[in-house]
Amino acid sequence: MLKVRIMPTLLYRDFELVKGVGFDSWRGIGSAMQAIRVYNMREVDELIFLDITATREGREPDFELIDDLADECFMPLTVGGGIRSLDDVRRLLDVGADKVAINSEAIRNPVLIYDVARQFGSQCVVVSIDVKRTGRSNEVCTHSGTKATGVDPVAFATEMAKLGAGEILLTSIERDGTMEGYDLELMRQVSEALPIPVIASGGAGSYENFYQALTEGKAAAVAAASMFHFTEQTPLAAKKYLCERGLPVRL
Amino acid sequence: MKKVAILEYGMGNIDSVFRAVEECGANPVRTCDAAEIRDADCIILPGVGAFGDAIQKIRERRLDEIVAERVLDRGIPFLGICLGMQLLADKSHEFGEHRGLGWIRGEVVRLCPDNLSVLIPHVGWNEVHPQFDSPLLQGIRLGKDFYFVHSYHFICAKKENQLATTPYCGGFTSVIGEKNIFGVQFHPEKSQRVGFQLLRNFLAL
């Protein structure tokens, strides 16, 4: 049986890993290489690495850095931030990324998703969607949450899946870093509309939050950052908890 | 130290395979050069991406002929990973119909969901259940989880080539083998301890 996945997220900015709240008030939490070595030792299911300022600063991905990190990473690695072309994707895969996460460019130039899927396969295309709640509705934001687009997340995710996206990394901006739990309604709306896996992100603070996202939220995987960086909770203990509650996990 | 030729033909994350082989104590080289391939003790064909592009790139570089001479004529061990496994088939139905290497009889078709909640691509950790004894799977506990990420799967024409299966979409073939030729649908290089065990088994052949 396919197992649910727990994925630590590493956010990278100005040469170090950071953690924020609501995509803001970033604080440094140490070296990327060190974090990858620790997660490698702990045999986590998968790792997400996002360079959160690349697009805003108009930079391309830091291929050399990814090359170094991937050399130490014997688990699946998704890399995002600053990806704008087929060539960026090719170079990232070539230095050891298993999947790429595309966010801003997916809105600006959706055809890129089709092109990447066609050339490298759907399995390596993760479309990362950041969602902000405005009044009673949700809208997709780009450029690390700084630009609102007015686009509906369910419609956008559906279009991305049609174009060939293999997975959706769905982040609630309001919940990000709060450790108050995922936006379950958002997770469920998008998961139910799609034939591809959704990775819930933004807000995890407890094992119970994982359980909720995977059951009520219908997500296929859960991502968490603050919870693993700032609390005693670990991916392994999370999996034991989920196992006791009857979900399939890899132990 | 064993020399391992990791075939480089412009299709995806060769670096992780290279690093994993290195960690397993062998001496990998990324190559599409005939002399280097002839010099290697075993050959790994990695690959992510679309079947059609991949087989075209392999033929353009004449890798099929160079590798066939070593693997089919000389019998040196060969391992195809993910798309590299699928390329062993007679043909694939991914975006049209493409002729494969044809070294293990079978066809590659899209995974077909057996109920509405099954998602494609098949992404994540899933069990591998051996069907036959194989040196490749030595010492790996029954039903251990490996990392998968794919939308297509290999259907063997001959039952005895199906070395292991995985329970998804009604069950599909996750390890194939015939004599010195092997293929795995999952990524041993990304499956941590158990993946390294499989790679070491291959390197010991």
HADDOCK unambig.tbl for C-alpha pairs under 7 A between the chains (distance, minus, plus):
assign (segid A and resid 1 and name CA) (segid B and resid 126 and name CA) 5.80 0.50 0.50
assign (segid A and resid 1 and name CA) (segid B and resid 127 and name CA) 6.55 0.50 0.50
assign (segid A and resid 1 and name CA) (segid B and resid 167 and name CA) 5.66 0.50 0.50
assign (segid A and resid 1 and name CA) (segid B and resid 168 and name CA) 6.57 0.50 0.50
assign (segid A and resid 2 and name CA) (segid B and resid 124 and name CA) 6.69 0.50 0.50
assign (segid A and resid 2 and name CA) (segid B and resid 125 and name CA) 5.95 0.50 0.50
assign (segid A and resid 2 and name CA) (segid B and resid 126 and name CA) 4.72 0.50 0.50
assign (segid A and resid 3 and name CA) (segid B and resid 124 and name CA) 6.68 0.50 0.50
assign (segid A and resid 3 and name CA) (segid B and resid 125 and name CA) 5.58 0.50 0.50
assign (segid A and resid 3 and name CA) (segid B and resid 126 and name CA) 6.19 0.50 0.50
assign (segid A and resid 5 and name CA) (segid B and resid 124 and name CA) 6.89 0.50 0.50
assign (segid A and resid 43 and name CA) (segid B and resid 192 and name CA) 6.77 0.50 0.50
assign (segid A and resid 71 and name CA) (segid B and resid 16 and name CA) 6.84 0.50 0.50
assign (segid A and resid 71 and name CA) (segid B and resid 19 and name CA) 6.27 0.50 0.50
assign (segid A and resid 74 and name CA) (segid B and resid 189 and name CA) 6.47 0.50 0.50
assign (segid A and resid 74 and name CA) (segid B and resid 190 and name CA) 5.01 0.50 0.50
assign (segid A and resid 74 and name CA) (segid B and resid 192 and name CA) 5.77 0.50 0.50
assign (segid A and resid 75 and name CA) (segid B and resid 190 and name CA) 4.46 0.50 0.50
assign (segid A and resid 75 and name CA) (segid B and resid 191 and name CA) 6.22 0.50 0.50
assign (segid A and resid 75 and name CA) (segid B and resid 192 and name CA) 6.24 0.50 0.50
assign (segid A and resid 76 and name CA) (segid B and resid 190 and name CA) 5.59 0.50 0.50
assign (segid A and resid 90 and name CA) (segid B and resid 12 and name CA) 6.94 0.50 0.50
assign (segid A and resid 93 and name CA) (segid B and resid 12 and name CA) 5.27 0.50 0.50
assign (segid A and resid 93 and name CA) (segid B and resid 13 and name CA) 4.81 0.50 0.50
assign (segid A and resid 94 and name CA) (segid B and resid 12 and name CA) 5.42 0.50 0.50
assign (segid A and resid 94 and name CA) (segid B and resid 13 and name CA) 4.75 0.50 0.50
assign (segid A and resid 94 and name CA) (segid B and resid 14 and name CA) 6.29 0.50 0.50
assign (segid A and resid 94 and name CA) (segid B and resid 15 and name CA) 6.37 0.50 0.50
assign (segid A and resid 95 and name CA) (segid B and resid 13 and name CA) 6.66 0.50 0.50
assign (segid A and resid 95 and name CA) (segid B and resid 15 and name CA) 5.75 0.50 0.50
assign (segid A and resid 96 and name CA) (segid B and resid 13 and name CA) 5.12 0.50 0.50
assign (segid A and resid 96 and name CA) (segid B and resid 14 and name CA) 6.97 0.50 0.50
assign (segid A and resid 96 and name CA) (segid B and resid 15 and name CA) 5.09 0.50 0.50
assign (segid A and resid 96 and name CA) (segid B and resid 16 and name CA) 5.25 0.50 0.50
assign (segid A and resid 97 and name CA) (segid B and resid 13 and name CA) 6.62 0.50 0.50
assign (segid A and resid 98 and name CA) (segid B and resid 13 and name CA) 6.55 0.50 0.50
assign (segid A and resid 118 and name CA) (segid B and resid 50 and name CA) 6.79 0.50 0.50
assign (segid A and resid 119 and name CA) (segid B and resid 49 and name CA) 5.97 0.50 0.50
assign (segid A and resid 119 and name CA) (segid B and resid 50 and name CA) 6.06 0.50 0.50
assign (segid A and resid 120 and name CA) (segid B and resid 48 and name CA) 6.15 0.50 0.50
assign (segid A and resid 120 and name CA) (segid B and resid 49 and name CA) 3.65 0.50 0.50
assign (segid A and resid 120 and name CA) (segid B and resid 50 and name CA) 5.99 0.50 0.50
assign (segid A and resid 121 and name CA) (segid B and resid 48 and name CA) 6.84 0.50 0.50
assign (segid A and resid 121 and name CA) (segid B and resid 49 and name CA) 4.30 0.50 0.50
assign (segid A and resid 121 and name CA) (segid B and resid 50 and name CA) 5.61 0.50 0.50
assign (segid A and resid 123 and name CA) (segid B and resid 121 and name CA) 6.19 0.50 0.50
assign (segid A and resid 123 and name CA) (segid B and resid 149 and name CA) 5.78 0.50 0.50
assign (segid A and resid 123 and name CA) (segid B and resid 150 and name CA) 5.74 0.50 0.50
assign (segid A and resid 166 and name CA) (segid B and resid 121 and name CA) 6.20 0.50 0.50
assign (segid A and resid 195 and name CA) (segid B and resid 119 and name CA) 5.53 0.50 0.50
assign (segid A and resid 195 and name CA) (segid B and resid 120 and name CA) 6.79 0.50 0.50
assign (segid A and resid 196 and name CA) (segid B and resid 119 and name CA) 5.22 0.50 0.50
assign (segid A and resid 196 and name CA) (segid B and resid 120 and name CA) 5.76 0.50 0.50
assign (segid A and resid 196 and name CA) (segid B and resid 121 and name CA) 6.76 0.50 0.50
assign (segid A and resid 197 and name CA) (segid B and resid 119 and name CA) 6.35 0.50 0.50
assign (segid A and resid 250 and name CA) (segid B and resid 125 and name CA) 6.94 0.50 0.50
assign (segid A and resid 250 and name CA) (segid B and resid 145 and name CA) 6.72 0.50 0.50
